[in-house]
Amino acid sequence: MPGSNTLEQRLRERLANLETAGLLRSLQPPAGIDLASNDYLGLSRHPFLQRSMAEAIAREGCGSTGSRLLRGDRESFTRLETRFAVFKAAGRSLYFSSGYLANLAVLTTFAEPGDIIYSDERNHASLIDGIRLSRAERIIFPHNDVGALARLLRQQTGPKFVVTESLFSMDGDFAPLAEYAELCRATCAALIVDEAHAVGIYGPRGSGLLEAAGVDAFISIDTGGKALGVSGAFVSGPAWAIDYLIQRARPFIFSTAPPPAVAAALEASLTVIEREPWRRVQLLTRASHLRRRLAEAGIPVPHGESQIVPVILGGNQRALQIAQSLQRQGFDARAIRPPSVAAGTARLRLSVNTDLAEATLDGFVAALAGTMKECAACSAACS
């Protein structure tokens, strides 16, 4: 094929550059004690979810066979969406096969050329990509800076959207949702909140940080593949907004519907969250324990209270070496590097889950402290 050698050479060079920079990624199945996944409540292997999904497969088959607007719709999707809307105290919810698609759908459907989207500088890639594809004007505001956002919003007129995560996935900190909601009311802006890492955990009923803050948003996006233990995502908001998504959102219209059995598993997940609130309490207790033990070991972590605990290590190679050493010791901690985080802030993104015992966390902290000490000694000897 003409040009194929040139293309291969170019791509091989770029792969080599990634490896040299410590940015080459690889696929790595789970092994060891889970300190990396988003299965915060341990629901992915809950017997009730497993049984509900297996029974639904026997009843409805493995696949949906088409998009929701063709033959892929099922009563199980409608039932799940109705229940999730009640869970989120929203007018209506719409289920998507992934959080990425849900974010693309929201931002490319509601925002139009001539509108303005204000986006937190640390928003997830799926939000960033949706904003870019919307063709609206983009204004990036400093992370969690209410004052800066207020000044920017008051400089512009016309349709405006404020886009943020409620719990930031790499830093583990919370957005000031109450302040954002008040500011959006004052400036006639629509607030869009990605609750991917908060749903199932926060608030009196576990519906997320919007509930915990006691505020509403125009739209919330809530994934089913993290604390809910299954897959997919929900977009929740006013009924008229969801009606519009069904008519105009290309990621919804042109995607095959998820397997119906996934809906059954998600319904079971909502039931477990309702019946077993101890999981949420235990999760945050374990996260607090880990943060305290890290501080006692002299390992600095940013201030926070969530189940996401970042240990910032700086260099890409250093983060990789420490993660690999921990994996050899039986702890599945993963290195997070650019572009997932800013250059110079490579880290371990420690992800606490309900099933981790305090003694296990103590053992992990001891292993991490020892590994970091060894890594520092090796660096000093090589300098």
Summary of the structure (lengths in Angstrom):
residues: 383
radius of gyration: 21.9
end to end distance: 47.8
largest distance: 65.2
contacts: 1301
relative contact order: 0.16
helix: 48%
strand: 16%
